[in-house]
Amino acid sequence: MGKPIEISKIKIIQDERPNRRAYIADFEEPVQYGVHGGVKEFYKAVPEEEHPSTLDHIVSAAGG
């Protein structure tokens, strides 16, 4: 097997549920995660502020 070309270095911080911050190496600002739309309704969550879910991130990465 060859050498890896990239190793992800990510630190996740759980804020008040359902919000999380992901600090990704080489980027100063965190990526905000939470719930909105159908995900919010499914979990019956009432967030103070809506953010993209991790599912949104995965779908956008796969479609990239």
MARLO-580541 format. One line per 10 residues: number of its first residue (from 1); their letters; for each residue y, x, z of N, C-alpha, C, O. Coordinates in nm, 2 decimals. Layout:
<nodes>
NUM = A = Y X Z Y X Z Y X Z Y X Z; ...;
</nodes>
This chain:
<nodes>
1 = MGKPIEISKI = -0.12 0.08 0.00 0.00 0.00 0.00 0.12 0.09 0.00 0.13 0.19 0.07; 0.22 0.05 -0.08 0.35 0.13 -0.09 0.44 0.11 0.04 0.41 0.03 0.13; 0.55 0.18 0.04 0.64 0.17 0.15 0.72 0.04 0.14 0.75 0.00 0.02; 0.75 -0.02 0.25 0.83 -0.15 0.24 0.97 -0.11 0.19 1.03 -0.01 0.22; 1.03 -0.21 0.11 1.16 -0.18 0.06 1.27 -0.24 0.15 1.39 -0.20 0.14; 1.23 -0.33 0.25 1.32 -0.39 0.34 1.25 -0.43 0.46 1.14 -0.49 0.45; 1.31 -0.41 0.58 1.26 -0.47 0.70 1.37 -0.55 0.76 1.48 -0.50 0.79; 1.34 -0.68 0.78 1.45 -0.77 0.84 1.46 -0.74 0.99 1.37 -0.73 1.06; 1.59 -0.73 1.03 1.62 -0.71 1.17 1.71 -0.83 1.20 1.83 -0.83 1.17; 1.66 -0.92 1.28 1.73 -1.04 1.31 1.71 -1.07 1.46 1.61 -1.06 1.51;
11 = KIIQDERPNR = 1.82 -1.11 1.52 1.82 -1.15 1.66 1.87 -1.30 1.67 1.97 -1.33 1.62; 1.78 -1.39 1.73 1.81 -1.53 1.74 1.86 -1.56 1.88 1.79 -1.51 1.98; 1.97 -1.63 1.90 2.01 -1.67 2.03 2.01 -1.82 2.03 2.07 -1.89 1.95; 1.94 -1.88 2.13 1.94 -2.02 2.15 2.06 -2.06 2.23 2.08 -2.03 2.35; 2.15 -2.14 2.17 2.26 -2.20 2.24 2.22 -2.34 2.29 2.10 -2.36 2.31; 2.31 -2.42 2.32 2.27 -2.56 2.37 2.20 -2.62 2.26 2.24 -2.63 2.15; 2.08 -2.67 2.29 1.99 -2.73 2.19 2.06 -2.84 2.11 2.13 -2.92 2.18; 2.05 -2.85 1.98 1.96 -2.78 1.90 2.02 -2.66 1.82 1.97 -2.61 1.72; 2.13 -2.61 1.87 2.20 -2.50 1.80 2.15 -2.36 1.83 2.11 -2.33 1.95; 2.15 -2.28 1.73 2.10 -2.14 1.74 2.19 -2.05 1.65 2.25 -2.10 1.55;
21 = RAYIADFEEP = 2.20 -1.93 1.69 2.28 -1.83 1.61 2.18 -1.72 1.57 2.10 -1.67 1.65; 2.18 -1.68 1.44 2.10 -1.57 1.39 2.19 -1.46 1.36 2.27 -1.47 1.27; 2.17 -1.34 1.42 2.24 -1.22 1.39 2.15 -1.14 1.30 2.05 -1.10 1.34; 2.20 -1.12 1.18 2.12 -1.05 1.08 2.18 -0.91 1.06 2.31 -0.90 1.04; 2.10 -0.81 1.06 2.15 -0.67 1.05 2.25 -0.65 0.94 2.23 -0.71 0.83; 2.35 -0.57 0.96 2.45 -0.54 0.86 2.55 -0.65 0.84 2.64 -0.63 0.75; 2.54 -0.76 0.91 2.64 -0.87 0.90 2.70 -0.90 1.04 2.62 -0.92 1.13; 2.83 -0.90 1.05 2.89 -0.92 1.18 2.89 -1.06 1.23 2.86 -1.08 1.34; 2.91 -1.15 1.14 2.91 -1.29 1.18 2.77 -1.35 1.18 2.69 -1.32 1.09; 2.74 -1.43 1.28 2.61 -1.50 1.29 2.59 -1.61 1.19 2.69 -1.67 1.14;
31 = VQYGVHGGVK = 2.47 -1.64 1.15 2.44 -1.76 1.08 2.41 -1.87 1.18 2.33 -1.85 1.27; 2.48 -1.99 1.17 2.47 -2.10 1.26 2.36 -2.19 1.21 2.36 -2.23 1.09; 2.27 -2.23 1.30 2.17 -2.33 1.27 2.18 -2.44 1.37 2.22 -2.42 1.48; 2.14 -2.56 1.32 2.14 -2.68 1.41 2.07 -2.79 1.34 1.96 -2.77 1.28; 2.12 -2.91 1.34 2.06 -3.02 1.27 2.18 -3.10 1.21 2.29 -3.10 1.25; 2.14 -3.18 1.11 2.22 -3.28 1.04 2.14 -3.37 0.96 2.02 -3.35 0.95; 2.20 -3.48 0.91 2.13 -3.57 0.82 1.99 -3.62 0.87 1.98 -3.66 0.99; 1.90 -3.61 0.78 1.76 -3.66 0.82 1.69 -3.59 0.93 1.62 -3.65 1.01; 1.72 -3.46 0.94 1.66 -3.39 1.05 1.72 -3.44 1.19 1.64 -3.46 1.28; 1.85 -3.46 1.19 1.91 -3.52 1.31 1.86 -3.65 1.34 1.83 -3.68 1.46;
41 = EFYKAVPEEE = 1.84 -3.74 1.24 1.78 -3.87 1.27 1.64 -3.86 1.32 1.60 -3.93 1.41; 1.56 -3.78 1.25 1.42 -3.76 1.29 1.40 -3.72 1.44 1.32 -3.78 1.51; 1.48 -3.63 1.48 1.48 -3.58 1.62 1.56 -3.66 1.72 1.57 -3.64 1.84; 1.63 -3.77 1.66 1.72 -3.85 1.74 1.82 -3.76 1.82 1.85 -3.79 1.94; 1.87 -3.66 1.75 1.96 -3.56 1.81 2.11 -3.61 1.79 2.14 -3.68 1.69; 2.19 -3.58 1.89 2.33 -3.62 1.87 2.41 -3.49 1.90 2.47 -3.47 2.01; 2.42 -3.40 1.80 2.49 -3.27 1.82 2.64 -3.29 1.82 2.69 -3.38 1.76; 2.71 -3.21 1.90 2.86 -3.21 1.90 2.91 -3.17 1.76 3.01 -3.23 1.71; 2.84 -3.08 1.70 2.88 -3.03 1.57 2.75 -3.01 1.48 2.65 -2.96 1.53; 2.75 -3.06 1.36 2.64 -3.05 1.27 2.64 -2.91 1.20 2.74 -2.86 1.16;
51 = HPSTLDHIVS = 2.52 -2.85 1.19 2.50 -2.73 1.12 2.38 -2.74 1.03 2.29 -2.83 1.06; 2.36 -2.66 0.93 2.24 -2.66 0.85 2.12 -2.63 0.94 2.13 -2.55 1.04; 2.01 -2.68 0.90 1.88 -2.65 0.97 1.82 -2.53 0.91 1.85 -2.49 0.80; 1.72 -2.48 0.98 1.65 -2.36 0.93 1.57 -2.41 0.80 1.55 -2.32 0.71; 1.53 -2.53 0.80 1.47 -2.58 0.67 1.56 -2.57 0.55 1.52 -2.54 0.45; 1.69 -2.60 0.57 1.79 -2.58 0.46 1.79 -2.44 0.41 1.79 -2.41 0.29; 1.78 -2.35 0.51 1.79 -2.20 0.48 1.67 -2.16 0.39 1.68 -2.09 0.29; 1.55 -2.21 0.44 1.42 -2.18 0.37 1.43 -2.24 0.22 1.39 -2.17 0.13; 1.47 -2.36 0.21 1.47 -2.42 0.08 1.57 -2.35 -0.01 1.54 -2.33 -0.13; 1.69 -2.32 0.04 1.79 -2.25 -0.05 1.74 -2.11 -0.09 1.77 -2.07 -0.20;
61 = AAGG = 1.67 -2.04 0.00 1.61 -1.91 -0.03 1.51 -1.92 -0.14 1.50 -1.84 -0.23; 1.42 -2.02 -0.13 1.31 -2.04 -0.23 1.37 -2.08 -0.36 1.31 -2.04 -0.47; 1.48 -2.15 -0.36 1.54 -2.19 -0.49 1.63 -2.09 -0.56 1.67 -2.10 -0.67; 1.66 -1.98 -0.48 1.75 -1.88 -0.52 1.71 -1.81 -0.65 1.79 -1.72 -0.69;
</nodes>
